[in-house]
Amino acid sequence: MSAALPVDPWSLREPSLDLGRLGQTESLFALSNGHIGLRGNLDEGEPNETPGTYVSGVFERHPLPYPEGGYGYPEAGQTMVNVTNGKLLRLLVDDEPFDVRYGRLLSHERELNLQEGTLHRQVEWVSPSGKPIRIKSTRLVSFVQRAIAAVSYVVEAVEETRVILQSELVANEAPPEVDSRDPRVAAALEDPFIAVGQDLEQSGAVLVHRTRKSGQQLAAGMDHDIECDAQFEIENDARSDWARTTIVTLLRPGEKLKVVKFLGYGWSTTRSAPALRDQVAAALTAARHTGWNLLRLSQREYLDEFWGGADVEVEGDPVIQQAVRYALFQVLQSGARTEGRAIGAKGLTGTGYNGHTFWDIEGFVLPVLTLTAPKAAADALRWRASTLGKARDRAHTLGLEGAAFPWRTVDGEETSAYWPAGTAAFHIGADIARAFEEYRLGTGDEELERDTGLEVLVETARLWHSLGHHDRHGRWHVDGVTGPDEYTALVDDNVFTNLMAANNLRAAADACVRQPLGAENAHVTTEEIAAWRDAAEAVHLPYDVELGVHPQCESFTRFAEWDFEAAADRYPLMLHEPYFQLYRKQVVKQADLVLAMHWFPDAFTDEEKARNFDYYERRTVRDSSLSASSQAVVAADVGQLDLAHEYLHEAALVDLHDLHHNSANGLHIASLAGAWIVIVEGFGGLRRADGVLHLDPVLPDQISRLSFRLRWRGARVQVEITRQEVTCRVLGEQDAAIPLVVYGERVQVTPLQAVVRPLRRREPLLPRPPQPPGRPPRVGPDEERR
């Protein structure tokens, strides 16, 4: 870890303020509960790189201009907007504004506590005129009270000082400048809100606004508890785009002013402005009734419960110990209380990718939430199911049956303006179907399948059946699609896509057998189920006999080789090379065939996995943060444990070390989820088959002990791996035994009876493969690269 962010197992600490890294730390110190997101801006609001307050699902529409339009092109884009900012607490010290850029900043420290779910800040500052002051603040976004965030702000006088504290709500903040050349950066929208109403309360205010084009009404409110060692006065004021509560006092040395600011947010497209206003006012009243101390206590209790079934312990690699806990915390924050809204690729930490959700969430984030916070996973799946009507409409527009889920969206409508890397990536439907299946297997809960999952499985299976076809030899093909690798687009028989399609078809057929009434209501016939099974069994997987590898799509191994030496300093390639050249060469943006081996390990022999991994390591440039975790899992599977450990660092440190130089736009939530996946599926060897957990643990030399917890069908399971042995146990008071398969042996685990087996080594079949020039695993700026 860099010196600026010291290594600590349970916190992320910034010992001094670095204005040059402000954008990155705004993302790193972001707080969220999945419904409300607060970027880690300074309390005073300035300086900042990107002011950010977000409410899940609140977005604005904007046109998608095309030089040449085409039938079926999406007509409007969607951008998550910066909503009314309630974080602002502006401090004046004897009429001089507290601003870290002026006067003398004697000390400045921030700490994100992963056990408490709070962001702490301590400051000592001397004003330009020489007046010293001490400030302590603590910020939280409540996991328990979904609509509430809160800040405790304490000012202590060193000398007699007049203190003026202005607590504000501000809408339509000026957006930051963006680099429009980078497709990962959000579109900037100015003044997205129209004022609807303002209400002053005794110690706060509520503002109501409406988005100009999407027609969403948002209410934001603030209320305050004030404690002061001296007399004080309070004033309230409000205008169309701001409200202010001002507290004035004169403090003697050692006296303090403490203000607890409660923030409430709510939005709707159907409820009236008065109803929204009253909803937020009620949430604020409940928060004040709870009080600051109980809010903090409930936050700690919530996280104690989470860590009790999710924690990872790493001995021998303190950098990964911190990074993986930080990663898990941010994954939880992204989805804990979404409840009917999408989880964005950046969570609520920034507006990168316009706040859209992608297949990243179902592919990487939901499998982690399923095994650590299953209710959050269920909520996210219910949101996907709620957009099924729009997906059906999209499929109809494309001339297909079933449902075509969007490549990128906020509310379920397709907003991707680029066909090859968007609509053509039909695997999104199978990714969603897999997430439903992973949830059912991991929780044992079939209610979600009955309520919504079956319909999703059926409609995605119908899409595949209409998209694929049998050739004259009976083999089933899917042509003209894009797999995970966006540098190889519009191809035939992408191995990953074909395996995902077959998996989707089988899952839908099996679900219809489990849920006959639901299948009947969906008008599924026995002939349709038979056709799905037939296609799945006949799916074509290309294989290059001469090279002994699977082409990631038909003819991929025949493509010309990419000149990696010439491009060694031009990454990411998508910003420096024409897509025409990328599409016709053997260069891979992110794990594709390797991802197929990660998600479907039983579809390949050990020798095939080793040869495939060796082949694609030399051609994968990892211009996507999604790649490193899957490459790590497969590296561990083929015995390349050192390489797996290095890729674990890349996945886990993507934001802590800003490896893609864009963390200021928001965190890479799927890569952070991937860090946990590497621990559990890579080194733990965890697989799910026939409703049972299979474990095949290994341990890289750099780690002396590894322990992880997960939730499996209502029980908490812990797996501990040391250099000598593997121990599997059930935590708590689970009555029934949990069946596991450890190194191929079926065992029973109970709280009273752990299972212990000697650790096995896994030797590689081939030497360690090289990566493209300039693309070794990025383990961070302060650690040696291999």
Secondary structure as UniProt FT lines:
FT   TURN            3..4
FT   TURN            9..10
FT   STRAND          11..14
FT   HELIX           19..21
FT   HELIX           22..28
FT   STRAND          31..32
FT   STRAND          36..38
FT   TURN            43..44
FT   STRAND          53..55
FT   TURN            56..57
FT   STRAND          59..63
FT   TURN            71..72
FT   STRAND          76..80
FT   STRAND          89..93
FT   TURN            94..95
FT   STRAND          96..97
FT   TURN            100..101
FT   STRAND          104..113
FT   TURN            114..117
FT   STRAND          118..126
FT   TURN            128..129
FT   STRAND          132..141
FT   TURN            146..147
FT   STRAND          148..157
FT   STRAND          161..170
FT   TURN            180..181
FT   TURN            183..184
FT   STRAND          193..201
FT   TURN            202..203
FT   STRAND          204..211
FT   TURN            212..214
FT   STRAND          217..228
FT   STRAND          232..238
FT   STRAND          242..251
FT   TURN            253..254
FT   STRAND          256..268
FT   HELIX           273..290
FT   HELIX           292..308
FT   TURN            309..310
FT   STRAND          312..315
FT   HELIX           318..335
FT   TURN            336..337
FT   TURN            345..348
FT   HELIX           352..355
FT   HELIX           359..360
FT   HELIX           361..365
FT   HELIX           366..372
FT   HELIX           374..386
FT   HELIX           388..397
FT   TURN            398..399
FT   TURN            420..424
FT   HELIX           427..443
FT   HELIX           447..448
FT   HELIX           449..453
FT   HELIX           454..467
FT   STRAND          468..470
FT   TURN            472..473
FT   STRAND          476..478
FT   TURN            486..487
FT   HELIX           495..514
FT   HELIX           516..521
FT   TURN            522..523
FT   HELIX           526..537
FT   TURN            545..548
FT   TURN            554..555
FT   HELIX           556..558
FT   STRAND          560..561
FT   TURN            564..569
FT   HELIX           573..575
FT   HELIX           579..583
FT   STRAND          585..586
FT   HELIX           593..599
FT   HELIX           601..603
FT   HELIX           606..617
FT   TURN            618..619
FT   TURN            625..626
FT   HELIX           627..637
FT   TURN            638..639
FT   HELIX           641..652
FT   TURN            653..660
FT   HELIX           663..665
FT   HELIX           669..677
FT   HELIX           678..683
FT   STRAND          687..689
FT   TURN            690..691
FT   STRAND          692..695
FT   TURN            701..702
FT   STRAND          705..712
FT   TURN            713..714
FT   STRAND          715..722
FT   STRAND          725..731
FT   STRAND          738..742
FT   TURN            743..744
FT   STRAND          745..750
FT   TURN            751..752
FT   STRAND          755..758
FT   TURN            773..774
FT   TURN            781..782
//
